């Protein structure tokens, strides 16, 4: 490496190959059936469960103003998110989601009384 300028070392063959690989990924075409199939292969059941739990949380939170039942749905979705967090091994996430579930249950009881 002695005698090689930093600019030349920066543009070594290995660096150019790695950059070309990264550029190919960044500028890739929209997902095709083959790439979607690859994504499905990498998504296990636990990840799918987490995706569904978080999606349910998002949807029920968005509709909370429409009915107290959506608040209850949000509490249930938070409980599912909590379960996902603990199953995945991310116990802080599971703990926070369990607390959110309890808060949402309290809000549901209060909203039901109004």
N, C-alpha and C positions, 0 to 999 in steps of 0.2 A: 504494500500500500504506500510505501514511501515514494515520494515523487509524483503521486497522482493527486491532481487538484480535487478539492471537495466537489466541484461541479461535475467532474468526470466520474468520480466515485458515485455520485448521486445518480448518474445515468448509466450505471453498469448494466450488463446484460440481464442479470437477475432482477434488478429494479425495473427495467423496461418490461420484462415478462410479467412480473407481478402487477405492474400498472395496466398492462394490456388485459390481463385477466379481470382486474377490478373494473376497468372501463367497459368491458363486455357485459359485466353484471349490472353496472349502473345504467347503461344505455339499452338494456334488454327490451325486447318487444313486450307488448301486453301479454298477460298470462294466456297460455294455450291449454288445451285439454291435457296435454302431457305434463305441463308444469303444475296444473291443478291436481293432477293425480299424484305428483311428487309431494305436494303439500299435504295431501290426505294421508300419505304413507307416514309422514313425520308427525302427524297430529294423533296422539294417543287418546284413549278414552278420558283420562283425567284432564287433559288439556281441553278437550271438547266440553267436558262438564264445566270447567272453569269459564270457558267462553260463553256457554249458555247461561250460567249464573250471573256473570257480569252484564250480559245483554239484558237479562230479565231485570236486573237492578236499574239499568239505564232507562228502559221502557217504563217501568212502574214509577220511577222517580219523575219522569217527564209528565205523567198523567195524574200525579197526586192531587192536584187541585180539582179534578173532576169528581172524585169520589173517595170516601175514606177507605174503600176496599182496595184502592191502589196503594194506599199507605200500608195496609196489611200485606199486600203483595210485595211491596218493597222490603218489609221486614222479613218475609219468607225468602226473598232473593238474597238479602244480606246474610241470612242464616246459611243458605247454600254456598254463598261466597266464602263464608267463614269455614265451612266444612272443606271446601276446596283448598283454602289456605293451609289448614292443618294437614290435609292429606298430601299436599305438595311438599310440605316441610317448611313452609314460610309461616311459622307460628305468629310472628307479629301481625301479619296481614290477617290471619285467622282471628286473632284477638280483637283487632280493630273492627273487623266486620261483625263479630259477635256483639260488640258494644253498640254498633250502629243498628243492629237488629233489635236490641233492647230499647234503644231510643225511639226507633220507628214504632215498636209495639206501644210504647207509652203515648206517642203522638196519635196513633190510631184510636186508642181508648179515649183520649181527650177529644178527638174529632168526632167520634161516634156519639158522645154526650151532647154535642152542640146541636 
